[in-house]
Amino acid sequence: MVWKIVKSSLHRVHKAIRMCFWNIDTSIPKHKPFLILKLPLVPFKLVTEFMDSNEIIKLSMCSYRLEYFLRLSKYKLKNLNVHLSDKRLRYDLSQSNNFLSILFRKQKSEKQLESVSKMQQLCERYYGEDYTFLKIEHFSSNTVFDLFKCISALFSCPSVRWNFYLDEMNTETMMHYLNLSLAEKCTWFSFMRGNLSTPLLTELIDKIPVSKRLEIGSDIPIDFKHPNALKFYITKYNNGRWITLDDLKSIRNIGWIQLKSTIFDCSDVNQFLKYWVNCEEDMMELLELNLREGAIIDEDVLTDQLITVHVEGASSTDFFIKNICEWFDHPPTGHVEIGEDNSIGFSTWEAIGKRTHVFGILELLERKKELEDEISMIEIRENQAGFANFSEEMRQKNYKYEELRRLEISLIEQDHPGYRFEI
């Protein structure tokens, strides 16, 4: 069985050997065993670095000694996703150039393992590969975290995500796995399919630290409320119809919020954007939401009373706005873009480097609006009875008119390729 597992990967090992030791005769007998454990640790690591994640898994099942050496090497992954239900267990391992999976098929069997401490215990349960899937038979619910510890010990991975399929597991089992996963290295929790009651969702949000990433793909009651619901650094809700405009305005220091369905229209988004423009605190880096069903995109409503710079030639609404507060070293610029299915993306970034160009345009437009408002106030006072200091007011008015004229000329004369705005 060990030879059966390793055989499918040997040609890659041979290729790695030839690349590492090109001055040695590379003709390797087809049936001669390859004594990989005879290699010193450094060549061993060089050889195995040419393997993909599934080949590392298969190699670790051959012997505990091999597993030990592989654990010392800690092969790099981009992401490790665990898909969990009562019927199946799957690990998705993402490297820089491939995406492979290990599928554990749960079956009733007298040979089910009650605990796993070595990958070698899975050797007799390996039954082949199907495209990107490595298949292993028989596991019990008691071995889920044993398997996770064994597999994760082979790799170095910055992102570990646990996906719970609520329509295929009961609440007690789900909470049991959640409590265990909270004690392990985990950066992201996803709860997919099915429905979540208010008490259960409240318990989940209470348990999961806001420093983690949270995705709720299950349905959520319309009256749900929780003070931490929008405090996770990355938050995704498939159903966001319970979220109000005040909830959005309360967001602070968040990375990414995605709402697949909402109760908002263009007027609500406009109110939120005006709030962001005047907010003196960091709110978010990215907000993605879908307008309520049946809502119509109205650019005039969306940009009402906002100073904007539009992207020239954009096929849909695509514009920039600026935060007017001076508390930031580099005041943030916001970018709004309308996508498919009435989706709106709002991203923010500091005005540094190449991004200062559009920020400079917005600053000039902002000053233009200030001058127009100041001139308007002077003209209002001119029409009031008992108006005093006429000469000083006229001097100020003329001065502001002259500054406004110079600013408009500057906006016209400067080259602003790719952008359009009203002067």
Summary of the structure (lengths in Angstrom):
residues: 423
radius of gyration: 30.3
end to end distance: 76.3
largest distance: 108.2
contacts: 1201
relative contact order: 0.06
helix: 40%
strand: 22%
